[in-house]
Amino acid sequence: MSPIQVQKNKWAEFWRRAKQFHRSMQIISKEDTSPIVSNAVLCGISAIDSLAVLTLGKHSSSNHNDAAIILNEIRTSNDSERKRIFLKFSVLMSLKNKAQYEDNLPSKKDAEKALNLAREIFVFVDNELRSIGVEFPQD
């Protein structure tokens, strides 16, 4: 599938979703590595989607790799940082299959890595949204 067109004012819903996944990934028991990784991936996707909706009027489809493609289309205040985040998002997505589809569970190290990657993506998007000057939605 390809990215989905949406009204730019819908960015806040994607940001709320990113914040929810961001909170939940941090409170899941450290033993539950698959849900941690899954929530971290969804946090990253939703954060990128919020910025993409605001700036481009589109978001990823059920093919979550769309988020990476869209991220490359967004012009940000710091394109070298955006490129670094793109690489981090790619690593985060590589952990997704292990968490959701493979016959081995992610390790605690994988879960910690996913948490750190998702936090970096979340902070990057938060900073970009602030640089644009949007009014953040209330939870």
C-alpha positions in Angstrom: 0.0 0.0 0.0 1.0 3.6 -0.3 0.7 6.5 2.1 -2.8 7.7 3.0 -3.8 11.3 2.3 -5.4 13.1 5.3 -6.2 16.6 6.3 -3.2 18.3 7.9 -5.2 19.4 10.9 -5.4 15.7 11.9 -1.8 15.6 13.0 -2.8 16.1 16.6 -4.5 12.7 16.7 -1.4 11.0 15.5 0.6 12.9 18.1 -1.8 11.8 20.9 -1.4 8.2 19.8 2.4 8.6 19.8 2.3 10.0 23.3 0.1 7.1 24.4 2.5 4.5 23.0 5.4 6.4 24.5 3.9 6.3 27.9 2.9 2.6 27.7 6.2 1.3 26.4 7.9 2.7 29.5 5.6 1.1 32.1 5.4 -2.4 30.7 7.2 -4.9 32.8 10.8 -5.4 31.6 10.1 -9.1 31.3 7.5 -8.5 28.6 9.9 -7.8 25.8 7.5 -8.3 22.9 5.0 -5.7 24.1 7.8 -3.3 24.8 9.3 -3.6 21.4 5.8 -3.5 19.7 4.8 -0.4 21.6 8.2 1.3 20.8 7.7 0.6 17.1 4.1 2.0 17.2 5.4 5.0 19.1 8.0 5.7 16.4 5.5 5.2 13.6 2.8 7.4 15.2 5.4 10.1 15.9 6.6 10.2 12.4 3.0 10.1 11.1 2.1 13.1 13.2 4.9 15.2 11.6 4.1 13.8 8.1 0.4 14.6 8.5 1.2 18.2 9.6 3.8 18.9 6.9 2.7 16.6 4.0 -0.9 15.7 4.6 -0.3 12.0 4.6 0.6 9.1 6.9 1.8 5.5 6.6 -0.6 2.7 5.7 -0.7 -0.7 7.2 2.7 -1.2 5.5 4.7 0.4 8.3 7.7 0.9 6.1 5.8 3.7 4.6 6.7 5.8 7.6 10.4 5.5 6.7 9.6 6.6 3.1 7.6 9.5 4.3 10.2 10.6 6.8 12.6 11.0 3.9 10.1 13.4 2.2 9.7 15.7 5.2 11.9 18.8 5.2 12.9 19.5 8.7 14.9 22.1 10.6 17.9 19.8 10.7 18.1 17.4 7.8 21.2 15.7 9.0 19.4 14.8 12.2 16.4 13.6 10.2 18.7 11.3 8.2 20.1 10.0 11.5 16.6 9.4 12.8 15.7 7.6 9.6 18.5 5.1 10.3 17.4 4.7 13.9 13.8 4.1 12.7 15.1 1.4 10.3 16.8 -0.3 13.2 13.7 -0.1 15.3 11.6 -1.6 12.5 14.1 -4.5 12.2 13.2 -5.4 15.8 9.4 -5.5 15.0 9.5 -8.9 13.3 11.3 -10.5 16.2 8.7 -9.1 18.6 5.7 -10.0 16.6 6.4 -12.8 14.1 9.5 -14.9 14.8 9.8 -18.0 16.9 12.2 -16.3 19.4 11.2 -13.5 21.7 13.2 -10.3 21.8 15.8 -10.2 24.5 15.9 -7.6 27.2 18.7 -6.0 25.3 16.4 -5.8 22.2 13.7 -4.3 24.3 16.0 -1.7 25.8 17.4 -0.8 22.4 13.8 -0.4 21.1 12.9 1.9 24.0 16.0 4.1 23.3 15.4 4.3 19.6 11.7 5.1 20.1 12.6 7.8 22.6 15.0 9.4 20.2 12.4 9.4 17.4 9.8 10.8 19.7 12.1 13.6 21.0 13.1 14.5 17.4 9.5 14.8 16.3 8.6 16.7 19.4 11.4 19.2 18.7 10.3 19.5 15.0 6.7 20.2 16.0 7.9 22.8 18.5 10.1 24.4 15.8 7.1 24.7 13.5 5.3 26.4 16.4 2.1 24.3 16.6 -0.1 24.3 19.6 0.1 20.9 21.2 -3.2 19.1 21.9 -4.3 18.5 25.4 -4.4 14.8 26.5 
